[in-house]
Amino acid sequence: MTLFDELSGYARSGAVPMHMPGHKRNTAAFPWLKGLAERDITEIQGFDDLNDPRGVFRETERAAARLWGAGESIALVGGSTLGILASVLSVLEGGGELLMCRASHRSVYHAAQLAGARTRYLTPRTDRTFGIPLSVTPDEVARALDSFPGVGLVCVTSPTYEGVISDTAGIARECRRRGVPLLVDQAHGAHLGFGGFLAGAAPHADLTVQSLHKTLPSLTQTALLHVNGGLVDPEKVRRYVGMLQSSSPSYLLSGSVDGCVAWLAQAGEKAAEEWLGALRAFRQGAGELRNIRLWESGGEVFDLDPSKLLFTCGGDLGGRLRRDFGIEPEYARGALTLCMTGMGDTRESLGLLLDSLLSLDRELAPAGALPLPPSPLPRQVMTVREAMTRPGALLPLREALGHAAGEYAWAYPPGIPCLVPGEIVDGGVLEALKASGDLRFTCKHGPDSIFCVDLPEKIV
């Protein structure tokens, strides 16, 4: 029996809810909650507590650990962001150094800020046509750890937003050889390891964060945090999860985690095989495209998640898909369009996408090369936390040269930060702005100005 079964039974019991939440399951008065409120409760007698799992939630976590091959799994209803924050803080709570992919999700940067950690960066090669970062290699991690012996945690994103997979097993070996824990941001790869998809990272990394909702049948905001090995303390990780997660976690979301894990144990392999078969048929059909180009790794990466469909062309592909065919892509900006598939996709849904692309292919032109992030990276003169708390002023970009950034600046696509708080605005950053053209350089205050902070006297 799943948690949703238990919640449904409780809703039919006729019990008078003299407890939160305030809708009191009164869907006659609040019709927009029908189908939801009946199963929406708080921590009451007879139901488990996600922040202190001893019953159904504990069994769900144990089932997840068996499914993904983890030592211990923790269910989350705050998304992968919660898992990233808890992981980094549990290892670097007093500061230290974090070795991370430059193209990491913003939650990793925010975790470094909260921990007061100094960031060191892994900068893999970039695909020159699509402008996306390629795989991080074990050798790159090994060289970085040798160069920065003070690193206390390594964070690698695999797969990336675009589906690029790195050799996390090899990276884990290099980290363990040096006694440094590895965190894998696998938010986009919870499906890996099922039905022919590449084996996942959970057995390799000390900490692995997965979003269930991105590709699997679970509600938005649901995730798992897997803990392995002896380099991190699972109880310490749980304490940080409890500090960062709501003290009233949603039973609807928690029930979604429970239902998803239970379903995967019974039907996940077969469903993943069917999904993978539909993706293979799509990619074969996409071979007929001439102007719209589908990204294939061509041996440039360790592996590629076939569920991510990344296209480039010279026209507004995302807008045309939306307006002409009712297809809403995951991402569409500039020359790039990303269609994200999931276990709920079928040959029919992917066939509709393929037919739409073939129809548009005759009308759209090929794309040119996309702008790349500046290389080498700007000089870091203070931590993100220090930069975010120092006084400063908003400056026009043309006057910011030589100043330290107090905010992030991104060039979209590919979404890699050109500038991180605490880094010096240099010529490379300004060149990235010029090269980005109509894609523009996006700061919090707009494309033409940036907040800069005062430099400490010892640096000035």
Secondary structure by P-SEA (a helix, b strand, c coil): ccaaaaaaaaaacccccccccccccccccccccccccccccccccccccccccccaaaaaaaaaaaaacccbbbbbcccaaaaaaaaaaaaccccccccccccccaaaaaaaaaacbbbbbbbccccccccccccccaaaaaaaaaacccccbbbbbcccccccccaaaaaaaaaaaacbbbbbccccccccccccccccccccccbbbbccccccccccccbbbbbbcccccaaaaaaaaaacccccccaaaaaaaaaaaaaaaccaaaaaaaaaaaaaaaaaaacccccbbbbbcccccccccccbbbbbcccaaaaaaacccccccccccccbbbbbbcccccaaaaaaaaaaaaaacccbbbbcbbbbcccccccccccaaaaaabbbbbbcccccccccccbbbbccccccccccccccccaaaaaaaaaaccccccccccccbbbbbbcccccc
